[in-house]
Amino acid sequence: MALTGPAELLATWEAGLDRDAPGRALLLHRAARPEAGTDTLLSMPLGRRATDLFALRRVLFGERMQVRVECAACGEAMEFDLDASRFGAEGPEGPAGADGPSGPDGPSGPDGVPDGPLRLAEDGWEIEFRLPTVADLAAVARAAADPAAALDPPDPRDLLLTRCTVSAVRAGEPVPSDRLPRFLPEKLRRRLAEEAELADPAADVTLNIACPECGEATPAELDIAAYLWTELDAWARDVLLDVHLLATAYGWSEPEILALSPQRRRYYLELCADA
């Protein structure tokens, strides 16, 4: 991963101000993998993107993550620290010299996510399916937001099942993927979801937080893209305030101020405050 400087980070932040959450996630992923094109980023499994974003977060803001959750049972506000190295620890390129384990249809990627399709054979069904990608989620979100579907909104699970099925055979007869939602038993739907979760565990990071007041556990999904954008937004506004104060005090340009290390910027700001 190439280290991103403050000017590039500010440009990423500025570009994301008028974008929705998926657009911001794509910008952050591009910052994590500047060598990858948009099509490549959109075709990655969700867990691979999460791994990249956790790695970017560690580079930019360190390993300590502060999380705030409200207890679902009693409403108590809970704050705690997480170690970002626990999630997606291998980063975009994986550990140096590591060979990924073999997946169902060949080698996995460096993060352990299978590169080929997964297979499920059960109860007379033989199904090949792939892991959901960033593009799949975006397509499902667009379909759900389509005004034409307002009266009969599609089931997101059905859309994902149709998009991610490579082939399906029942009792030796092929079943088109667009007909699977009608015929596939709920039991096999759950099995497909379980297999996808096992193959791509980083795609869904859910924490179970025990409340110190009532003892009840609250599940909390950790959306690394939203979390990282919130941090980037706060950082960018702080940096722009620094630029404003130092430019006013010394007449320096924005590039000159951004070229200073954070420590030197802080020292000059202290001098301004003492003046």
SVG drawing of the C-alpha trace seen along z (x, -y; Angstrom):
<svg xmlns="http://www.w3.org/2000/svg" viewBox="-48 -38 56 74">
<polyline fill="none" stroke="black" stroke-width="0.4" points="0.0,0.0 1.3,-3.4 1.3,-5.9 -1.0,-8.8 0.0,-12.3 -2.2,-15.0 -2.9,-16.7 -4.1,-13.5 -6.2,-12.7 -7.8,-16.2 -8.6,-15.6 -10.2,-12.3 -12.3,-14.0 -13.3,-16.8 -14.4,-14.5 -16.5,-12.5 -18.4,-15.4 -21.2,-15.2 -21.3,-11.4 -23.4,-8.8 -22.0,-6.1 -21.1,-3.6 -19.4,-6.4 -17.3,-7.4 -16.4,-3.7 -15.2,-3.5 -13.0,-6.6 -11.5,-5.2 -10.8,-1.9 -9.1,-3.7 -6.9,-5.4 -6.0,-2.0 -5.3,-0.5 -4.3,-3.4 -3.0,-1.0 -6.4,0.7 -9.0,-0.5 -12.6,-1.1 -13.8,2.1 -11.3,4.1 -12.4,2.5 -16.1,3.0 -15.5,6.7 -13.7,7.5 -15.5,9.5 -16.8,7.5 -14.3,9.0 -11.4,8.1 -12.5,4.5 -12.9,4.5 -9.4,5.9 -8.0,3.1 -9.9,0.4 -8.8,1.7 -5.2,1.7 -5.6,-1.9 -7.1,-2.9 -4.1,-1.5 -1.7,-3.4 -3.6,-6.7 -4.8,-6.7 -3.2,-3.8 -4.5,-0.6 -6.6,-1.9 -10.3,-2.4 -12.8,-4.0 -16.3,-2.6 -19.6,-3.9 -22.7,-1.7 -26.0,-2.2 -27.3,0.8 -30.3,2.2 -31.8,3.3 -31.4,0.4 -30.1,-2.4 -26.8,-2.8 -24.1,-4.5 -21.0,-2.2 -17.6,-3.3 -14.6,-1.0 -11.4,-0.6 -10.8,1.9 -7.5,3.1 -7.7,2.5 -5.1,5.2 -7.7,7.8 -9.6,7.1 -8.1,7.6 -4.7,7.9 -3.0,9.1 -3.7,6.0 -4.0,5.7 -0.9,7.7 -1.1,10.3 1.8,11.3 5.1,11.3 6.0,14.7 2.6,16.3 0.8,18.7 -3.0,18.6 -4.8,21.8 -6.5,23.5 -10.2,22.7 -12.9,24.8 -11.8,24.2 -8.2,23.4 -6.0,21.1 -7.4,18.4 -6.3,14.8 -3.6,13.6 -6.3,12.8 -7.7,16.3 -10.8,15.4 -11.4,18.0 -10.9,16.6 -13.1,19.2 -16.7,20.2 -18.0,22.1 -20.0,25.3 -22.9,26.7 -24.3,30.2 -27.3,31.1 -30.8,32.6 -30.5,33.2 -29.2,29.7 -25.8,28.8 -25.1,25.1 -22.0,23.1 -22.0,19.5 -19.6,16.7 -19.1,14.4 -21.1,11.1 -19.0,8.1 -19.2,4.4 -20.9,4.1 -23.5,6.6 -24.4,4.6 -24.6,1.4 -26.9,3.0 -29.2,4.3 -29.3,0.8 -30.2,-0.7 -33.0,1.8 -34.4,1.2 -34.4,-2.6 -36.0,-2.4 -39.3,-4.3 -40.8,-1.8 -40.4,0.9 -42.1,-1.1 -45.3,0.9 -43.6,4.3 -40.1,3.8 -37.7,6.7 -36.3,8.9 -32.5,8.1 -31.8,11.7 -33.5,12.8 -31.5,10.2 -28.2,11.4 -29.1,15.0 -29.8,14.3 -26.7,12.3 -24.2,14.5 -25.3,17.9 -23.0,19.2 -25.0,22.4 -27.7,24.4 -28.9,28.0 -31.8,29.8 -32.1,33.6 -29.9,33.3 -31.9,30.4 -30.4,26.9 -32.4,24.2 -31.9,20.6 -30.6,18.3 -33.5,15.9 -35.9,18.8 -33.9,19.9 -35.7,17.5 -38.9,19.4 -37.6,22.9 -34.7,23.0 -35.7,24.2 -35.0,21.9 -32.7,24.5 -30.4,24.3 -30.6,20.6 -29.2,20.6 -26.5,23.1 -25.4,20.8 -25.2,17.9 -23.2,19.9 -20.8,21.1 -20.3,17.5 -19.7,16.3 -17.1,19.0 -15.3,18.2 -15.3,14.4 -15.6,13.8 -14.3,10.2 -17.4,9.2 -19.5,8.9 -17.8,7.7 -20.4,7.9 -19.5,7.3 -21.5,8.5 -21.1,6.0 -22.0,6.9 -23.5,3.9 -21.8,3.2 -25.1,1.9 -27.6,4.6 -25.4,7.4 -27.3,7.8 -25.4,8.3 -25.9,5.8 -24.9,6.8 -23.2,4.0 -22.1,4.1 -18.7,2.4 -18.9,0.7 -15.3,-0.1 -16.1,-2.3 -18.5,-4.5 -16.2,-4.5 -13.1,-5.5 -15.0,-8.3 -16.1,-9.8 -12.5,-9.9 -11.3,-11.3 -13.9,-14.0 -12.9,-15.1 -9.2,-15.0 -9.7,-17.1 -11.7,-19.8 -9.0,-20.0 -6.2,-20.2 -8.1,-23.0 -8.4,-24.9 -4.7,-24.6 -4.1,-25.8 -6.3,-28.8 -4.6,-29.8 -1.1,-29.4 -1.8,-31.1 -3.3,-34.0 -0.3,-34.2 2.6,-33.6 1.2,-34.1 2.2,-30.6 0.3,-28.7 -1.7,-25.6 1.0,-23.3 3.7,-24.8 1.6,-24.2 0.7,-20.7 4.4,-19.9 5.1,-20.5 5.0,-17.4 2.0,-17.3 4.5,-18.0 5.9,-21.1 2.4,-22.4 1.3,-21.9 4.4,-23.8 3.8,-26.8 0.1,-26.8 1.3,-26.9 3.5,-29.9 0.5,-31.6 -1.6,-31.0 1.2,-32.4 1.8,-35.5"/>
</svg>
